[in-house]
Amino acid sequence: MFRLLYLVIYLKANLLYLLPSLWKAKRLEAQGRSDEFYDYIFKICYNFGNGLIKCTGSTVDVSGTEKIPDGSVLFVCNHQSFFDIPLMLGTINKPKSFIAKIETMNIPLISSWMKLGKCVFIDRDDARQSLKAINEGIEILKSGHSMVVFPEGTRSKSSEMLEFKKGSLRLATRSGVPIVPITISGSYKIFEANNVKIKPAHVKITVSEPIFTNNLTKEEESQLSDRVHKIIKDNL
C-alpha cells in the first residue's frame, strides 16, 4: 500500500510541477516552433514514464531497439497493465503518440499533455467516431510522427493475450508505414495481479523485426493481424 500511496503522491506532485512546462509547450506550439515543440514534449514524456516506473521499484529489460527503422512507424503492443503506457514512454527512445480510450480525455492535466502530443482518442462503441479516429491517426503517421496502438483494446491483466480488435492495423497499411511489434511481458505483476497494491516486478520488453506494409499483397494484408499477434505472443 505504501508504494501505491507514494505513486499517487508522485503523480499528482509531478503534474503540478510540470504546469509551467505545459504552458511553455503550448507557447512553442502557438509560435509554430514545431521541431523544438516536439523535442520538448518527447523529453518530458520520456522522463515522466521513467519516473513512474521507478516509483514502483520495478526493473525493465529492453531488447531489439536497434531494429526500429528511421521515420514514422506504428508500434503494435500487447496490453497487460496500466503501466504499459509509461513503460513505452520511458523505454522506447523515439517520439510517439498513442491511440487512447476516449475516457482518458476526462483526466485533468494528463489529457492536456496527450492532446499536445498528438494522441488520438477512440470510442470503440461508436463506429463512426472510431473510423474518424483511425483516419486521424493515419494522417499523423503520414506526417512523419510515430504512433502506438494496443489492438487488444483493453488490458489482459495477465500473461495471456486477447484477440486483436478489427481495424487497428489499418493505421499502418493505409499510411504505408512499417509495423514494429513489441511484446511487454510481466507488467501486470506490478499492479493488476496484486489486489490493488503496487509491487516491484521484472518487466521484459522485446522489439521484433519491422514489417514493411507498403508492398503487401491482398492476401498478406488479410493475414497481417494474425501474423503480428503471433509474433508478439511468441515472445511472451
Contacts in CASP RR format, 6 or more apart in sequence:
PFRMAT RR
TARGET T0000
AUTHOR 0000-0000-0000
METHOD contacts of the structure
MODEL  1
MFRLLYLVIYLKANLLYLLPSLWKAKRLEAQGRSDEFYDYIFKICYNFGN
GLIKCTGSTVDVSGTEKIPDGSVLFVCNHQSFFDIPLMLGTINKPKSFIA
KIETMNIPLISSWMKLGKCVFIDRDDARQSLKAINEGIEILKSGHSMVVF
PEGTRSKSSEMLEFKKGSLRLATRSGVPIVPITISGSYKIFEANNVKIKP
AHVKITVSEPIFTNNLTKEEESQLSDRVHKIIKDNL
1 197 0 8 1.000
3 55 0 8 1.000
3 56 0 8 1.000
3 57 0 8 1.000
3 197 0 8 1.000
3 198 0 8 1.000
3 199 0 8 1.000
3 200 0 8 1.000
4 196 0 8 1.000
4 197 0 8 1.000
4 198 0 8 1.000
6 55 0 8 1.000
7 52 0 8 1.000
7 55 0 8 1.000
7 56 0 8 1.000
7 198 0 8 1.000
10 51 0 8 1.000
10 52 0 8 1.000
10 55 0 8 1.000
11 52 0 8 1.000
14 48 0 8 1.000
14 51 0 8 1.000
15 109 0 8 1.000
15 110 0 8 1.000
18 44 0 8 1.000
18 48 0 8 1.000
18 109 0 8 1.000
18 113 0 8 1.000
19 109 0 8 1.000
21 40 0 8 1.000
21 44 0 8 1.000
22 109 0 8 1.000
22 112 0 8 1.000
22 113 0 8 1.000
22 116 0 8 1.000
24 40 0 8 1.000
25 37 0 8 1.000
25 40 0 8 1.000
25 41 0 8 1.000
25 44 0 8 1.000
25 116 0 8 1.000
26 116 0 8 1.000
28 36 0 8 1.000
28 37 0 8 1.000
28 40 0 8 1.000
29 37 0 8 1.000
29 116 0 8 1.000
38 95 0 8 1.000
38 117 0 8 1.000
38 145 0 8 1.000
39 95 0 8 1.000
41 95 0 8 1.000
41 113 0 8 1.000
41 116 0 8 1.000
41 117 0 8 1.000
42 95 0 8 1.000
44 113 0 8 1.000
45 89 0 8 1.000
45 90 0 8 1.000
45 113 0 8 1.000
45 117 0 8 1.000
46 89 0 8 1.000
46 90 0 8 1.000
46 93 0 8 1.000
47 90 0 8 1.000
48 86 0 8 1.000
48 89 0 8 1.000
48 90 0 8 1.000
49 86 0 8 1.000
49 87 0 8 1.000
49 89 0 8 1.000
49 90 0 8 1.000
50 86 0 8 1.000
50 89 0 8 1.000
50 90 0 8 1.000
51 86 0 8 1.000
52 83 0 8 1.000
52 86 0 8 1.000
53 60 0 8 1.000
53 83 0 8 1.000
53 86 0 8 1.000
53 87 0 8 1.000
53 90 0 8 1.000
55 198 0 8 1.000
56 83 0 8 1.000
56 190 0 8 1.000
56 191 0 8 1.000
56 198 0 8 1.000
56 199 0 8 1.000
56 200 0 8 1.000
56 201 0 8 1.000
57 200 0 8 1.000
58 83 0 8 1.000
58 190 0 8 1.000
58 200 0 8 1.000
58 201 0 8 1.000
58 202 0 8 1.000
58 203 0 8 1.000
59 200 0 8 1.000
59 201 0 8 1.000
59 202 0 8 1.000
59 203 0 8 1.000
60 87 0 8 1.000
60 91 0 8 1.000
60 202 0 8 1.000
60 203 0 8 1.000
60 204 0 8 1.000
60 205 0 8 1.000
61 202 0 8 1.000
61 203 0 8 1.000
61 204 0 8 1.000
61 205 0 8 1.000
62 91 0 8 1.000
62 92 0 8 1.000
62 205 0 8 1.000
62 207 0 8 1.000
63 204 0 8 1.000
63 205 0 8 1.000
63 206 0 8 1.000
63 207 0 8 1.000
64 206 0 8 1.000
64 207 0 8 1.000
64 208 0 8 1.000
65 92 0 8 1.000
65 93 0 8 1.000
65 207 0 8 1.000
67 180 0 8 1.000
67 207 0 8 1.000
67 208 0 8 1.000
67 209 0 8 1.000
67 210 0 8 1.000
68 92 0 8 1.000
68 94 0 8 1.000
68 180 0 8 1.000
68 207 0 8 1.000
68 210 0 8 1.000
69 178 0 8 1.000
69 180 0 8 1.000
69 210 0 8 1.000
71 144 0 8 1.000
71 146 0 8 1.000
71 177 0 8 1.000
72 141 0 8 1.000
72 142 0 8 1.000
72 143 0 8 1.000
72 144 0 8 1.000
72 145 0 8 1.000
72 146 0 8 1.000
72 147 0 8 1.000
72 175 0 8 1.000
72 177 0 8 1.000
73 94 0 8 1.000
73 146 0 8 1.000
73 177 0 8 1.000
73 178 0 8 1.000
73 179 0 8 1.000
73 180 0 8 1.000
73 210 0 8 1.000
74 141 0 8 1.000
74 146 0 8 1.000
74 147 0 8 1.000
74 148 0 8 1.000
74 149 0 8 1.000
74 169 0 8 1.000
74 171 0 8 1.000
74 172 0 8 1.000
74 175 0 8 1.000
74 177 0 8 1.000
74 178 0 8 1.000
74 179 0 8 1.000
74 180 0 8 1.000
75 88 0 8 1.000
75 92 0 8 1.000
75 96 0 8 1.000
75 146 0 8 1.000
75 147 0 8 1.000
75 148 0 8 1.000
75 149 0 8 1.000
75 180 0 8 1.000
75 182 0 8 1.000
76 149 0 8 1.000
76 151 0 8 1.000
76 168 0 8 1.000
76 169 0 8 1.000
76 172 0 8 1.000
76 179 0 8 1.000
76 180 0 8 1.000
76 181 0 8 1.000
76 182 0 8 1.000
76 228 0 8 1.000
76 232 0 8 1.000
77 84 0 8 1.000
77 88 0 8 1.000
77 148 0 8 1.000
77 149 0 8 1.000
77 150 0 8 1.000
77 181 0 8 1.000
77 182 0 8 1.000
77 183 0 8 1.000
77 184 0 8 1.000
77 232 0 8 1.000
78 150 0 8 1.000
78 152 0 8 1.000
78 156 0 8 1.000
78 161 0 8 1.000
78 182 0 8 1.000
78 183 0 8 1.000
78 184 0 8 1.000
78 232 0 8 1.000
78 233 0 8 1.000
78 236 0 8 1.000
79 150 0 8 1.000
79 152 0 8 1.000
79 153 0 8 1.000
79 154 0 8 1.000
79 155 0 8 1.000
79 156 0 8 1.000
79 162 0 8 1.000
79 184 0 8 1.000
80 155 0 8 1.000
80 156 0 8 1.000
80 157 0 8 1.000
80 158 0 8 1.000
80 159 0 8 1.000
80 184 0 8 1.000
80 185 0 8 1.000
80 186 0 8 1.000
80 187 0 8 1.000
80 188 0 8 1.000
80 192 0 8 1.000
81 155 0 8 1.000
81 157 0 8 1.000
81 184 0 8 1.000
81 186 0 8 1.000
81 187 0 8 1.000
81 188 0 8 1.000
81 190 0 8 1.000
81 191 0 8 1.000
81 192 0 8 1.000
82 155 0 8 1.000
82 191 0 8 1.000
82 192 0 8 1.000
83 187 0 8 1.000
83 190 0 8 1.000
83 191 0 8 1.000
83 203 0 8 1.000
84 150 0 8 1.000
84 155 0 8 1.000
84 184 0 8 1.000
84 187 0 8 1.000
85 98 0 8 1.000
87 184 0 8 1.000
87 187 0 8 1.000
87 203 0 8 1.000
87 205 0 8 1.000
88 96 0 8 1.000
88 98 0 8 1.000
88 148 0 8 1.000
88 182 0 8 1.000
88 184 0 8 1.000
91 205 0 8 1.000
92 182 0 8 1.000
92 205 0 8 1.000
92 207 0 8 1.000
94 146 0 8 1.000
95 145 0 8 1.000
95 146 0 8 1.000
96 145 0 8 1.000
96 146 0 8 1.000
96 147 0 8 1.000
96 148 0 8 1.000
97 117 0 8 1.000
97 118 0 8 1.000
97 119 0 8 1.000
97 120 0 8 1.000
97 140 0 8 1.000
97 145 0 8 1.000
97 146 0 8 1.000
97 147 0 8 1.000
97 148 0 8 1.000
98 114 0 8 1.000
98 119 0 8 1.000
98 120 0 8 1.000
98 147 0 8 1.000
98 148 0 8 1.000
98 149 0 8 1.000
99 119 0 8 1.000
99 120 0 8 1.000
99 122 0 8 1.000
99 133 0 8 1.000
99 137 0 8 1.000
99 147 0 8 1.000
99 148 0 8 1.000
99 149 0 8 1.000
99 150 0 8 1.000
99 168 0 8 1.000
99 171 0 8 1.000
100 114 0 8 1.000
100 119 0 8 1.000
100 120 0 8 1.000
100 121 0 8 1.000
100 122 0 8 1.000
101 121 0 8 1.000
101 122 0 8 1.000
101 123 0 8 1.000
101 124 0 8 1.000
101 153 0 8 1.000
102 121 0 8 1.000
102 122 0 8 1.000
102 123 0 8 1.000
102 129 0 8 1.000
104 110 0 8 1.000
104 111 0 8 1.000
104 114 0 8 1.000
104 119 0 8 1.000
104 121 0 8 1.000
105 111 0 8 1.000
105 114 0 8 1.000
105 121 0 8 1.000
114 121 0 8 1.000
118 140 0 8 1.000
118 145 0 8 1.000
120 133 0 8 1.000
120 136 0 8 1.000
120 137 0 8 1.000
120 140 0 8 1.000
120 147 0 8 1.000
121 133 0 8 1.000
122 129 0 8 1.000
122 130 0 8 1.000
122 133 0 8 1.000
122 134 0 8 1.000
123 129 0 8 1.000
123 130 0 8 1.000
123 133 0 8 1.000
124 130 0 8 1.000
124 153 0 8 1.000
124 165 0 8 1.000
134 167 0 8 1.000
134 168 0 8 1.000
134 170 0 8 1.000
134 171 0 8 1.000
137 147 0 8 1.000
137 171 0 8 1.000
137 175 0 8 1.000
138 170 0 8 1.000
138 171 0 8 1.000
138 174 0 8 1.000
138 175 0 8 1.000
139 175 0 8 1.000
140 147 0 8 1.000
141 147 0 8 1.000
141 171 0 8 1.000
141 172 0 8 1.000
141 175 0 8 1.000
141 176 0 8 1.000
141 177 0 8 1.000
142 175 0 8 1.000
142 177 0 8 1.000
146 177 0 8 1.000
147 171 0 8 1.000
149 168 0 8 1.000
149 171 0 8 1.000
151 164 0 8 1.000
151 165 0 8 1.000
151 168 0 8 1.000
151 169 0 8 1.000
151 225 0 8 1.000
151 228 0 8 1.000
151 229 0 8 1.000
152 161 0 8 1.000
152 162 0 8 1.000
152 163 0 8 1.000
152 164 0 8 1.000
152 165 0 8 1.000
153 162 0 8 1.000
153 165 0 8 1.000
154 162 0 8 1.000
155 188 0 8 1.000
155 192 0 8 1.000
156 162 0 8 1.000
156 188 0 8 1.000
157 188 0 8 1.000
157 192 0 8 1.000
157 193 0 8 1.000
158 188 0 8 1.000
158 192 0 8 1.000
158 193 0 8 1.000
159 185 0 8 1.000
159 186 0 8 1.000
159 188 0 8 1.000
159 236 0 8 1.000
161 229 0 8 1.000
161 232 0 8 1.000
161 233 0 8 1.000
161 236 0 8 1.000
163 229 0 8 1.000
164 225 0 8 1.000
164 228 0 8 1.000
164 229 0 8 1.000
166 225 0 8 1.000
167 225 0 8 1.000
168 225 0 8 1.000
169 179 0 8 1.000
169 224 0 8 1.000
169 225 0 8 1.000
169 228 0 8 1.000
172 178 0 8 1.000
172 179 0 8 1.000
172 213 0 8 1.000
173 213 0 8 1.000
173 216 0 8 1.000
173 221 0 8 1.000
173 224 0 8 1.000
176 213 0 8 1.000
176 214 0 8 1.000
177 213 0 8 1.000
178 210 0 8 1.000
178 211 0 8 1.000
178 212 0 8 1.000
178 213 0 8 1.000
179 210 0 8 1.000
179 211 0 8 1.000
179 213 0 8 1.000
179 224 0 8 1.000
179 228 0 8 1.000
180 207 0 8 1.000
180 208 0 8 1.000
180 210 0 8 1.000
180 211 0 8 1.000
181 207 0 8 1.000
181 208 0 8 1.000
181 211 0 8 1.000
181 228 0 8 1.000
181 231 0 8 1.000
181 232 0 8 1.000
182 205 0 8 1.000
182 206 0 8 1.000
182 207 0 8 1.000
182 208 0 8 1.000
182 232 0 8 1.000
183 204 0 8 1.000
183 205 0 8 1.000
183 206 0 8 1.000
183 208 0 8 1.000
183 231 0 8 1.000
183 232 0 8 1.000
183 233 0 8 1.000
183 235 0 8 1.000
183 236 0 8 1.000
184 203 0 8 1.000
184 204 0 8 1.000
184 205 0 8 1.000
185 203 0 8 1.000
185 204 0 8 1.000
185 205 0 8 1.000
185 206 0 8 1.000
185 235 0 8 1.000
185 236 0 8 1.000
186 201 0 8 1.000
186 202 0 8 1.000
186 203 0 8 1.000
186 204 0 8 1.000
187 201 0 8 1.000
187 203 0 8 1.000
189 199 0 8 1.000
189 201 0 8 1.000
189 202 0 8 1.000
189 203 0 8 1.000
190 198 0 8 1.000
190 199 0 8 1.000
190 200 0 8 1.000
190 201 0 8 1.000
190 203 0 8 1.000
191 197 0 8 1.000
191 198 0 8 1.000
191 199 0 8 1.000
206 235 0 8 1.000
208 231 0 8 1.000
208 232 0 8 1.000
208 235 0 8 1.000
211 224 0 8 1.000
211 227 0 8 1.000
211 228 0 8 1.000
213 221 0 8 1.000
213 224 0 8 1.000
216 224 0 8 1.000
END
